[in-house]
Amino acid sequence: MGGTAGTVGGRAEQQDFRSRVRGTLLGVAVGDALGAPVDAADVEEIRQRCGAEGVVDLVPAYGRRGAVTHLTQLTLFTVDGLIRAQVRRDTGAWHPPTDLHRAYLRWAATQRDWGPDERRKEDGWLAREEWLYVRRDPTRTLLLGLGDDRMGTPDAPKNPGADGPEAAARSAPFGLLVGWEPQLVVQLALECATHTHGHPVACLAAGAYAAVVHGLARGDSLDGAVQHALALLAQRAGHEPVSDALQQALGAVRQGIPSPARVAGLAGAGTADGVLAAAVYCALVGEDVRHGLRLAVNQDGPSAPTAALAGGLLGALHGDTALPPAWLAELEGRPTILELADDFAMEMTQGPALHGPAASSPGWLARYPRA
């Protein structure tokens, strides 16, 4: 795995980048929280529970409003793994898929343990956040994939038949590697998807989603970012299901007023390609972030992953200030998400000043240990 962290230019560019990083991570979490209470319900059930318009605001799940699922948890550990990969590069060790796998194993420990082990300083600060030590309906595929220390690879993936959207839903942070070439972003997301989801559709959907976020983080329009992702996909064997799904999403934009049936038709059986297509469609046709996320939730397909994917796209496109503040105010883990987002932005823009051969910040290395 090649690639460099890259740098973001002057102060205005750095501020814009931080806003997009915050927007992406908060967008994933807000979409996840909006869809979580009705994730297994069809649109009629949603309307029976929430009224004729369906979900229009945060609804309680897991005992509170604004609760997130394993999709947000894993997205945060993706960010943690990417920062750790950059820090570990100083040691001469440079294999980001390994660092991401270790980060996902730290998430898996939160699903087994009662709480953080303060003695394990090498785990870093995110693994000591007590609110993450809850099970929020992780799929059996995730738990099996991370149930031992063996790392999936493209040649020997974990769960080779798993084609669900969970790997894609944790892959937005790969797209925030704006200093990387797009094809390397796709490759990293694809390789890291194999840690839990080995089916080509799941892996390619994760790569395509990361590519779209990458384009948005660099300032592209959503349509332009999708078109670029399609060009990158075309270079990969077996891309047709994911490419076709994205083309259908683009075509659906021109088919009239958005409807739950159109979103559900794109989502199909809830495989990664369909959920990605539905999320892209909702982000494209939404009048604003609120409207796009409501479209993603109020449909027959899986609400939480569709809205999480759409939220990541809308946050990367518009930045954090476009997200509904009333939803952010109640979002579970918001302080942690913001802290991690700002750490990521600082690492990607100021990394050499935080760690390197000449000097290193002890505080930074305590947060993101090289071990």
C-alpha positions as CSV (number, residue, x, y, z in Angstrom):
1,M,0.0,0.0,0.0
2,G,1.5,3.3,-1.1
3,G,0.4,6.9,-0.7
4,T,1.3,9.8,1.5
5,A,-0.7,11.9,3.9
6,G,-0.3,15.0,1.7
7,T,-0.9,18.5,3.0
8,V,-3.7,20.9,2.7
9,G,-2.7,24.4,1.6
10,G,-3.2,27.8,3.4
11,R,-5.4,28.7,6.4
12,A,-8.6,29.0,4.5
13,E,-8.1,25.7,2.8
14,Q,-7.3,24.1,6.2
15,Q,-10.5,25.5,7.7
16,D,-12.6,24.3,4.8
17,F,-11.0,20.8,5.2
18,R,-11.7,20.7,8.9
19,S,-15.3,21.7,8.2
20,R,-15.7,18.9,5.7
21,V,-14.1,16.3,8.0
22,R,-16.4,17.4,10.8
23,G,-19.4,17.3,8.4
24,T,-18.5,13.9,7.2
25,L,-18.2,12.2,10.6
26,L,-21.2,14.1,12.1
27,G,-23.2,13.4,9.0
28,V,-22.6,9.7,9.2
29,A,-23.6,9.7,12.9
30,V,-26.7,11.9,12.4
31,G,-28.0,9.7,9.6
32,D,-27.3,6.6,11.6
33,A,-29.1,8.1,14.6
34,L,-32.1,9.1,12.5
35,G,-32.4,5.7,10.9
36,A,-31.6,3.5,13.9
37,P,-35.0,3.4,15.5
38,V,-36.8,2.2,12.4
39,D,-34.0,0.3,10.7
40,A,-35.9,-3.0,10.4
41,A,-39.3,-1.4,9.6
42,D,-40.9,-0.9,6.2
43,V,-42.4,2.5,5.3
44,E,-45.9,1.5,6.4
45,E,-44.6,0.4,9.8
46,I,-42.6,3.7,10.0
47,R,-45.7,5.7,9.3
48,Q,-47.8,3.7,11.9
49,R,-45.2,4.4,14.5
50,C,-44.2,8.0,13.6
51,G,-47.1,9.5,11.8
52,A,-48.1,10.1,8.2
53,E,-44.8,11.8,7.3
54,G,-42.7,9.1,8.9
55,V,-39.5,10.0,10.7
56,V,-39.1,13.8,10.6
57,D,-37.1,14.2,13.8
58,L,-34.9,12.1,16.1
59,V,-36.8,9.2,17.6
60,P,-35.7,7.3,20.7
61,A,-33.6,4.2,20.3
62,Y,-31.6,2.3,22.8
63,G,-33.2,4.4,25.6
64,R,-32.5,7.9,24.2
65,R,-32.9,10.2,21.3
66,G,-29.9,10.6,19.0
67,A,-28.4,7.1,19.8
68,V,-26.0,5.8,17.2
69,T,-25.3,2.2,16.1
70,H,-22.2,0.1,15.4
71,L,-22.0,1.9,12.0
72,T,-20.9,5.1,13.7
73,Q,-18.7,3.3,16.2
74,L,-16.8,1.6,13.4
75,T,-16.5,4.8,11.4
76,L,-14.8,6.4,14.4
77,F,-12.3,3.5,14.7
78,T,-11.6,3.9,11.0
79,V,-10.5,7.5,11.7
80,D,-8.4,6.3,14.7
81,G,-6.7,3.7,12.6
82,L,-5.9,6.2,9.9
83,I,-4.2,8.6,12.3
84,R,-2.3,5.7,13.9
85,A,-1.1,4.6,10.5
86,Q,0.4,8.1,9.9
87,V,2.0,8.2,13.3
88,R,3.5,4.7,12.9
89,R,5.0,5.7,9.6
90,D,7.8,7.4,11.5
91,T,9.0,4.0,12.6
92,G,9.4,2.8,9.1
93,A,6.3,0.6,9.3
94,W,3.8,1.6,6.6
95,H,0.9,-0.8,6.0
96,P,-2.4,1.1,6.6
97,P,-4.6,-2.0,6.2
98,T,-2.8,-3.6,9.2
99,D,-3.3,-0.4,11.3
100,L,-7.0,-0.4,10.3
101,H,-7.4,-4.0,11.3
102,R,-5.9,-3.3,14.7
103,A,-8.3,-0.4,15.1
104,Y,-11.3,-2.7,14.2
105,L,-10.0,-5.2,16.7
106,R,-10.1,-2.4,19.4
107,W,-13.7,-1.8,18.4
108,A,-14.4,-5.6,18.7
109,A,-13.0,-5.4,22.3
110,T,-15.6,-2.8,23.1
111,Q,-18.3,-5.3,22.2
112,R,-16.9,-7.9,24.6
113,D,-15.5,-6.0,27.6
114,W,-17.4,-4.2,30.3
115,G,-15.4,-1.1,29.9
116,P,-11.9,0.3,29.0
117,D,-8.8,-1.2,30.5
118,E,-6.8,1.9,31.7
119,R,-3.7,-0.2,31.9
120,R,-3.6,-0.6,28.1
121,K,-2.1,2.7,27.2
122,E,-1.2,1.4,23.8
123,D,-4.9,1.4,22.9
124,G,-5.0,5.2,22.7
125,W,-7.7,7.6,23.9
126,L,-10.6,6.5,21.7
127,A,-10.7,3.0,23.1
128,R,-11.0,4.6,26.6
129,E,-14.2,6.3,25.8
130,E,-16.7,4.6,28.0
131,W,-19.8,5.4,25.9
132,L,-18.5,3.2,23.1
133,Y,-18.7,0.1,25.3
134,V,-22.2,-0.8,24.3
135,R,-23.6,-3.2,21.7
136,R,-25.7,-1.5,19.2
137,D,-26.9,-4.5,17.1
138,P,-23.6,-5.3,15.4
139,T,-24.2,-7.9,12.7
140,R,-23.0,-11.5,13.0
141,T,-20.8,-10.9,10.0
142,L,-18.9,-8.1,11.8
143,L,-18.4,-10.1,15.0
144,L,-17.2,-13.2,13.0
145,G,-14.9,-11.2,10.9
146,L,-13.2,-9.6,13.9
147,G,-13.6,-12.6,16.2
148,D,-9.9,-13.6,15.8
149,D,-6.6,-11.9,15.0
150,R,-6.4,-13.1,11.3
151,M,-6.7,-10.2,9.0
152,G,-8.7,-10.5,5.8
153,T,-7.0,-9.6,2.5
154,P,-8.2,-9.4,-1.1
155,D,-6.7,-12.8,-1.7
156,A,-8.1,-14.3,1.5
157,P,-11.0,-12.2,2.7
158,K,-13.1,-12.8,5.8
159,N,-16.7,-13.8,5.2
160,P,-16.4,-14.1,1.4
161,G,-20.1,-14.4,0.9
162,A,-20.9,-11.2,2.9
163,D,-22.3,-8.5,0.6
164,G,-24.0,-6.2,3.2
165,P,-23.4,-2.4,3.5
166,E,-21.6,-2.3,6.8
167,A,-18.1,-2.1,5.3
168,A,-19.1,0.7,3.0
169,A,-20.8,2.5,5.9
170,R,-17.5,2.7,7.9
171,S,-15.5,3.9,4.8
172,A,-16.2,7.6,4.6
173,P,-12.9,8.5,6.4
174,F,-10.8,6.9,3.7
175,G,-12.2,9.6,1.4
176,L,-10.9,12.3,3.6
177,L,-7.3,11.4,2.7
178,V,-7.3,14.3,0.3
179,G,-3.5,14.1,-0.3
180,W,-3.8,10.6,-1.7
181,E,-4.4,9.7,-5.3
182,P,-8.0,8.6,-5.8
183,Q,-7.1,5.1,-6.9
184,L,-5.1,4.5,-3.7
185,V,-8.1,5.7,-1.6
186,V,-10.2,3.1,-3.4
187,Q,-7.6,0.4,-2.9
188,L,-7.3,1.1,0.8
189,A,-11.1,1.1,1.4
190,L,-11.4,-2.1,-0.6
191,E,-8.6,-3.9,1.3
192,C,-10.0,-2.8,4.7
193,A,-13.5,-4.0,3.7
194,T,-12.1,-7.6,3.4
195,H,-11.5,-7.6,7.1
196,T,-15.2,-8.4,7.6
197,H,-17.0,-8.4,4.2
198,G,-15.3,-10.5,1.5
199,H,-17.9,-10.4,-1.3
200,P,-16.7,-8.3,-4.2
201,V,-19.8,-6.2,-4.2
202,A,-19.2,-5.2,-0.6
203,C,-15.6,-4.4,-1.2
204,L,-16.2,-2.4,-4.4
205,A,-19.1,-0.5,-2.8
206,A,-16.7,0.5,0.0
207,G,-14.1,1.7,-2.5
208,A,-16.7,3.6,-4.6
209,Y,-18.1,5.3,-1.5
210,A,-14.7,6.4,-0.4
211,A,-14.0,7.7,-3.9
212,V,-17.1,9.8,-3.9
213,V,-16.3,11.3,-0.5
214,H,-12.8,11.9,-1.7
215,G,-14.1,13.9,-4.6
216,L,-16.4,15.9,-2.4
217,A,-13.7,16.6,0.2
218,R,-11.6,18.0,-2.7
219,G,-14.4,20.3,-3.7
220,D,-16.1,18.4,-6.5
221,S,-19.9,18.5,-7.0
222,L,-21.7,15.3,-6.0
223,D,-22.6,14.4,-9.6
224,G,-18.9,15.0,-10.6
225,A,-17.6,12.9,-7.7
226,V,-19.9,10.0,-8.6
227,Q,-18.8,10.2,-12.2
228,H,-15.2,10.1,-11.2
229,A,-15.9,7.1,-8.9
230,L,-17.5,5.3,-11.8
231,A,-14.3,5.9,-13.9
232,L,-12.2,4.5,-11.1
233,L,-14.5,1.5,-10.7
234,A,-14.4,0.7,-14.4
235,Q,-10.7,-0.2,-13.9
236,R,-11.6,-3.0,-11.5
237,A,-12.7,-6.6,-12.3
238,G,-16.3,-7.4,-11.3
239,H,-17.3,-3.7,-11.0
240,E,-20.5,-4.1,-13.0
241,P,-23.0,-4.5,-10.1
242,V,-21.8,-1.5,-8.2
243,S,-21.3,0.6,-11.4
244,D,-24.8,-0.3,-12.6
245,A,-26.3,0.6,-9.2
246,L,-24.7,4.0,-9.3
247,Q,-25.8,4.6,-12.9
248,Q,-29.3,3.8,-11.8
249,A,-29.1,6.3,-9.0
250,L,-28.0,9.0,-11.4
251,G,-30.8,8.1,-13.8
252,A,-33.4,8.1,-11.1
253,V,-32.7,11.8,-10.4
254,R,-34.4,12.6,-13.7
255,Q,-37.5,10.5,-13.1
256,G,-39.7,12.9,-11.2
257,I,-40.4,13.7,-7.6
258,P,-38.5,11.6,-5.1
259,S,-40.6,8.9,-3.3
260,P,-40.0,6.1,-0.8
261,A,-40.7,3.6,-3.5
262,R,-37.9,5.0,-5.7
263,V,-35.4,4.9,-2.8
264,A,-36.5,1.4,-1.8
265,G,-36.2,0.3,-5.5
266,L,-32.6,1.4,-5.6
267,A,-31.8,-0.2,-2.2
268,G,-33.2,-3.5,-3.4
269,A,-32.4,-6.4,-1.1
270,G,-30.2,-4.3,1.1
271,T,-26.8,-5.4,-0.4
272,A,-24.0,-2.9,-0.4
273,D,-24.4,-1.8,-4.0
274,G,-28.1,-1.0,-3.6
275,V,-27.8,0.8,-0.3
276,L,-25.0,2.9,-1.7
277,A,-27.1,3.8,-4.8
278,A,-30.1,4.7,-2.6
279,A,-27.8,6.9,-0.4
280,V,-26.3,8.7,-3.4
281,Y,-29.8,9.3,-4.8
282,C,-31.1,10.8,-1.6
283,A,-28.0,13.1,-1.3
284,L,-28.5,14.2,-5.0
285,V,-32.2,14.9,-4.8
286,G,-32.5,16.2,-1.2
287,E,-33.4,19.9,-1.1
288,D,-31.1,20.2,1.9
289,V,-29.5,17.9,4.4
290,R,-32.6,17.4,6.5
291,H,-34.7,16.5,3.4
292,G,-32.0,14.1,2.0
293,L,-31.7,12.3,5.3
294,R,-35.5,11.9,5.7
295,L,-35.7,10.4,2.3
296,A,-33.0,7.9,3.2
297,V,-34.8,6.9,6.4
298,N,-38.5,6.7,5.3
299,Q,-38.4,3.7,2.9
300,D,-38.6,0.0,2.9
301,G,-34.9,-0.7,2.8
302,P,-32.3,-0.6,5.6
303,S,-32.8,2.9,7.1
304,A,-29.7,3.3,9.3
305,P,-27.0,2.4,6.7
306,T,-28.7,4.3,3.9
307,A,-29.0,7.4,6.0
308,A,-25.4,7.0,7.4
309,L,-24.0,6.8,3.9
310,A,-26.1,9.7,2.7
311,G,-25.1,11.7,5.8
312,G,-21.5,11.2,5.1
313,L,-21.9,12.5,1.5
314,L,-23.9,15.5,2.5
315,G,-21.5,16.4,5.3
316,A,-18.5,16.1,3.0
317,L,-20.3,18.2,0.4
318,H,-21.5,21.0,2.6
319,G,-19.4,20.9,5.8
320,D,-20.6,20.7,9.4
321,T,-22.5,24.0,9.5
322,A,-25.1,22.7,7.0
323,L,-26.1,19.9,9.4
324,P,-29.3,20.5,11.4
325,P,-28.2,21.9,14.8
326,A,-31.2,20.6,16.7
327,W,-30.2,17.0,15.7
328,L,-26.5,17.6,16.5
329,A,-27.5,18.9,19.9
330,E,-28.9,15.5,20.9
331,L,-26.4,13.3,19.0
332,E,-24.8,10.7,21.1
333,G,-21.0,11.0,21.4
334,R,-20.9,14.4,19.7
335,P,-18.0,15.7,21.8
336,T,-16.0,12.6,20.9
337,I,-16.8,12.8,17.2
338,L,-15.8,16.5,17.1
339,E,-12.5,15.8,19.0
340,L,-11.6,12.9,16.7
341,A,-12.5,15.0,13.6
342,D,-10.3,17.8,14.7
343,D,-7.5,15.4,15.5
344,F,-7.7,13.9,12.0
345,A,-7.7,17.3,10.4
346,M,-4.7,18.3,12.5
347,E,-2.8,15.1,11.7
348,M,-3.5,15.6,7.9
349,T,-2.4,19.2,7.9
350,Q,0.1,19.5,10.7
351,G,1.4,15.9,11.1
352,P,5.2,16.7,10.7
353,A,4.9,19.2,13.5
354,L,3.3,16.6,15.8
355,H,5.7,13.7,15.3
356,G,8.8,13.0,13.3
357,P,12.5,12.4,13.4
358,A,13.4,15.8,14.7
359,A,10.8,16.2,17.5
360,S,7.5,14.7,18.6
361,S,4.6,15.8,20.8
362,P,4.4,13.5,23.9
363,G,0.7,14.3,24.2
364,W,0.0,13.3,20.6
365,L,1.9,10.1,20.9
366,A,0.0,9.3,24.1
367,R,-3.3,9.8,22.2
368,Y,-2.1,7.8,19.2
369,P,0.7,5.5,20.3
370,R,3.1,4.0,17.9
371,A,2.9,0.6,19.6
